[in-house]
């Protein structure tokens, strides 16, 4: 059985409060995008895990896909599995690739072995693996609060727009990005901003991490500026970076050449 976990972007991201547990409360909108990994699971005599594509610097047993298997083995009698993961979504980009892999793995196992978990039960189990993991169970646009784990579905469609995604070869520490932010309430709620035309978003929708990341990594700021120069109706960094995206009315010619040396993808939304 094979499935294709997809990435997400953050439309706006406000860091609104520091929590007593050391985490931060945020407000953001998760929006699924058509950039995918591939995940295949087959029965096996002995359990195995293989991976190809983008290299990840973690032992196989720590990969979120295998942690889902370990999580479910505690409650369900799963047979030995051969798991093959092809990574296309870049890591450390603010695109949720690992979280998507985890959620899609749980969905796959729930269906394949008729485990009987409800959507809510899968979301609850996935929350222990990462704040944005539960989003990929429903995989529809959502307003996220708390640490990103409290999800409220929203009516939002960007059909007809073109997404340009650019990730430089830069790793941004999420911990450092948070450390440089002073939490505050936004001037306008994101839920109100997304109701306005996309043409108004650039003046209203903010990713708070840009203020802490751009001074340290001016190359990332330059990508956003270039996307706007190329005609992006809206451009922003996703999450704490380092991926930056632009939403365009039409496809952009020669986009790979323009951002040579970066991971670049152009997709219809």
C-alpha positions as CSV (number, residue, x, y, z in Angstrom):
1,X,0.0,0.0,0.0
2,X,1.4,3.4,-1.0
3,X,0.4,6.9,0.0
4,X,1.8,10.4,-0.7
5,X,2.2,12.6,2.4
6,X,1.9,16.3,1.4
7,X,3.5,19.4,2.9
8,X,1.9,22.5,4.3
9,X,2.6,26.2,4.5
10,X,1.8,28.7,7.2
11,X,-0.3,31.6,6.2
12,X,0.7,34.1,8.8
13,X,2.1,33.2,12.2
14,X,1.7,35.2,15.4
15,X,3.5,34.3,18.6
16,X,1.0,35.6,21.1
17,X,2.2,34.4,24.5
18,X,4.9,32.6,26.4
19,X,3.6,29.6,28.4
20,X,4.7,28.5,31.9
21,X,5.9,25.2,30.4
22,X,8.5,27.0,28.2
23,X,6.5,26.7,25.0
24,X,4.7,29.5,23.2
25,X,1.1,30.0,22.2
26,X,0.8,30.8,18.5
27,X,-1.9,31.6,16.0
28,X,-1.4,30.5,12.4
29,X,-3.2,29.0,9.4
30,X,-2.0,25.6,8.1
31,X,-2.7,25.2,4.4
32,X,-1.9,21.9,2.6
33,X,0.2,22.1,-0.6
34,X,0.9,19.7,-3.4
35,X,4.5,18.8,-2.5
36,X,4.7,15.2,-1.6
37,X,6.8,12.4,-0.1
38,X,6.0,8.7,-1.0
39,X,5.4,6.1,1.7
40,X,4.9,2.4,1.0
41,X,4.2,-0.3,3.5
42,X,4.1,-4.1,2.7
43,X,4.0,-7.2,4.8
44,X,7.4,-8.7,5.6
45,X,9.0,-11.7,7.3
46,X,11.2,-9.3,9.3
47,X,10.5,-5.6,10.0
48,X,12.6,-3.2,8.0
49,X,12.8,0.5,7.2
50,X,14.4,2.0,4.0
51,X,14.6,5.5,3.0
52,X,15.7,7.4,-0.2
53,X,15.6,10.9,-1.5
54,X,16.5,13.8,0.7
55,X,18.8,12.7,3.4
56,X,17.8,13.0,7.1
57,X,20.3,13.2,9.9
58,X,18.6,10.8,12.4
59,X,18.7,7.1,13.1
60,X,15.9,5.0,11.4
61,X,14.3,4.2,14.8
62,X,13.9,7.9,15.5
63,X,12.2,8.7,12.2
64,X,8.6,9.8,12.9
65,X,7.2,7.1,10.6
66,X,8.8,4.4,12.7
67,X,7.8,6.1,15.9
68,X,4.2,5.8,14.7
69,X,4.7,2.0,14.3
70,X,6.2,1.8,17.8
71,X,3.3,3.8,19.2
72,X,0.7,1.6,17.7
73,X,2.5,-1.7,18.5
74,X,1.9,-0.9,22.1
75,X,-1.9,-1.3,21.6
76,X,-2.4,-3.3,18.4
77,X,-1.0,-6.6,17.2
78,X,0.7,-5.3,14.0
79,X,2.6,-7.9,11.8
80,X,6.2,-7.3,10.7
81,X,6.3,-4.5,8.1
82,X,8.6,-3.4,5.4
83,X,8.5,0.4,5.3
84,X,9.9,2.4,2.4
85,X,10.0,6.2,2.6
86,X,11.0,8.5,-0.3
87,X,11.7,12.0,1.0
88,X,11.0,14.8,-1.4
89,X,9.8,17.5,1.1
90,X,12.9,19.2,2.4
91,X,13.5,19.0,6.2
92,X,14.1,22.0,8.4
93,X,12.0,24.1,6.1
94,X,8.8,24.9,8.0
95,X,6.8,22.7,5.7
96,X,5.8,19.9,8.1
97,X,7.3,17.1,6.1
98,X,8.1,14.8,9.0
99,X,4.8,15.5,10.6
100,X,2.9,14.7,7.4
101,X,4.8,11.4,7.1
102,X,3.8,10.4,10.7
103,X,0.1,11.3,10.2
104,X,-0.2,9.6,6.8
105,X,1.5,6.5,8.3
106,X,-1.0,6.3,11.1
107,X,-3.9,6.8,8.6
108,X,-2.4,4.0,6.4
109,X,-2.0,1.5,9.2
110,X,-5.5,2.4,10.6
111,X,-7.0,1.6,7.2
112,X,-4.9,-1.4,6.2
113,X,-5.3,-3.3,9.4
114,X,-8.8,-2.0,10.3
115,X,-7.6,-0.7,13.7
116,X,-10.8,1.3,14.2
117,X,-9.3,4.5,15.3
118,X,-11.5,7.6,14.8
119,X,-10.1,10.8,13.4
120,X,-10.0,12.3,16.9
121,X,-8.2,9.3,18.3
122,X,-5.5,9.5,15.6
123,X,-5.1,13.2,16.3
124,X,-4.7,12.5,20.0
125,X,-2.1,9.8,19.4
126,X,-0.1,12.0,17.0
127,X,0.0,15.0,19.3
128,X,2.7,13.3,21.4
129,X,5.0,13.2,18.3
130,X,4.7,16.9,17.3
131,X,2.4,19.9,17.6
132,X,1.5,20.0,13.9
133,X,1.2,16.2,13.3
134,X,-2.6,16.2,14.0
135,X,-3.2,18.7,11.2
136,X,-2.4,16.1,8.6
137,X,-5.1,13.7,9.7
138,X,-7.8,15.8,8.2
139,X,-5.4,17.6,6.0
140,X,-7.6,20.6,5.3
141,X,-7.1,24.3,5.9
142,X,-7.2,25.0,9.6
143,X,-6.7,27.9,12.1
144,X,-4.1,26.6,14.6
145,X,-3.8,27.9,18.2
146,X,-2.2,26.7,21.4
147,X,1.3,25.3,20.4
148,X,-0.2,24.6,17.0
149,X,-2.2,21.6,18.1
150,X,-5.6,23.2,18.6
151,X,-7.2,23.1,15.2
152,X,-10.3,24.8,13.9
153,X,-11.3,24.1,10.3
154,X,-11.7,27.2,8.1
155,X,-13.2,27.7,4.7
156,X,-10.3,28.8,2.5
157,X,-9.5,27.9,-1.1
158,X,-6.6,29.1,-3.2
159,X,-7.6,27.2,-6.3
160,X,-6.4,29.0,-9.4
161,X,-3.3,30.5,-7.8
162,X,0.3,29.3,-8.4
163,X,2.6,28.5,-5.5
164,X,6.4,29.1,-5.8
165,X,8.4,27.5,-3.0
166,X,12.1,28.3,-2.5
167,X,14.3,26.8,0.2
168,X,17.9,27.8,0.5
169,X,20.6,25.5,1.9
170,X,20.1,27.1,5.4
171,X,19.0,25.4,8.6
172,X,17.1,27.7,11.0
173,X,17.0,26.7,14.7
174,X,13.4,27.0,15.8
175,X,14.6,27.4,19.4
176,X,16.7,30.4,18.4
177,X,13.9,31.8,16.4
178,X,11.5,31.7,19.3
179,X,14.2,33.1,21.7
180,X,14.4,36.3,19.7
181,X,10.7,37.0,19.7
182,X,8.6,39.2,22.1
183,X,5.1,37.6,22.1
184,X,2.3,40.0,21.3
185,X,-1.3,40.1,20.1
186,X,-1.7,40.8,16.4
187,X,-3.4,44.0,15.2
188,X,-5.9,42.0,13.2
189,X,-6.9,38.3,13.7
190,X,-5.7,36.0,11.0
191,X,-9.2,34.6,10.7
192,X,-10.3,38.0,9.6
193,X,-7.3,38.6,7.3
194,X,-7.9,35.5,5.2
195,X,-11.5,36.6,4.5
196,X,-10.0,39.5,2.6
197,X,-8.7,39.3,-1.0
198,X,-5.3,37.8,-1.4
199,X,-4.2,41.1,-2.9
200,X,-4.5,42.6,0.6
201,X,-2.6,40.0,2.5
202,X,0.9,41.4,2.1
203,X,0.0,44.5,4.0
204,X,-1.9,42.7,6.7
205,X,-0.6,39.1,7.3
206,X,2.6,38.7,9.2
207,X,4.9,35.9,10.1
208,X,6.5,37.0,13.4
209,X,9.5,34.7,12.9
210,X,10.6,36.9,10.0
211,X,11.6,39.6,12.4
212,X,14.0,37.3,14.2
213,X,15.2,35.2,11.3
214,X,15.8,37.7,8.5
215,X,18.5,39.8,10.4
216,X,20.5,36.6,11.0
217,X,19.9,35.1,7.6
218,X,19.6,38.0,5.1
219,X,19.7,35.4,2.2
220,X,16.2,34.3,3.3
221,X,14.9,37.8,3.4
222,X,16.4,38.4,-0.1
223,X,14.3,35.4,-1.4
224,X,11.1,37.0,-0.1
225,X,12.0,40.3,-1.7
226,X,12.8,38.6,-5.0
227,X,9.5,36.8,-5.0
228,X,7.7,40.1,-4.5
229,X,9.8,41.7,-7.3
230,X,8.7,38.8,-9.6
231,X,5.1,39.7,-9.0
232,X,4.0,37.6,-6.1
233,X,0.7,38.7,-4.8
234,X,1.7,37.4,-1.3
235,X,5.1,36.2,-0.1
236,X,6.2,35.0,3.3
237,X,8.4,32.6,5.2
238,X,6.7,29.3,6.2
239,X,6.9,28.6,9.9
240,X,10.3,29.4,11.3
241,X,11.9,28.7,7.9
242,X,13.9,28.4,6.0
243,X,11.5,27.9,3.1
244,X,9.9,31.0,1.6
245,X,6.8,30.9,-0.7
246,X,5.1,33.2,-3.1
247,X,1.5,33.1,-4.2
248,X,1.2,34.2,-7.9
249,X,-1.7,34.8,-10.2
250,X,0.2,33.1,-13.0
251,X,3.2,30.7,-13.3
252,X,6.6,32.2,-13.3
253,X,9.0,31.4,-16.2
254,X,12.5,30.2,-15.5
255,X,11.9,30.1,-11.8
256,X,14.6,27.3,-11.2
257,X,17.2,29.5,-13.0
258,X,16.3,32.6,-11.0
259,X,16.8,30.7,-7.7
260,X,19.7,28.5,-8.8
261,X,21.3,26.6,-5.9
262,X,18.0,26.5,-3.9
263,X,15.3,23.8,-3.7
264,X,12.6,25.3,-6.0
265,X,9.2,24.0,-6.8
266,X,6.3,25.6,-8.6
267,X,2.8,24.1,-8.2
268,X,-0.8,24.9,-9.1
269,X,-2.9,25.3,-5.9
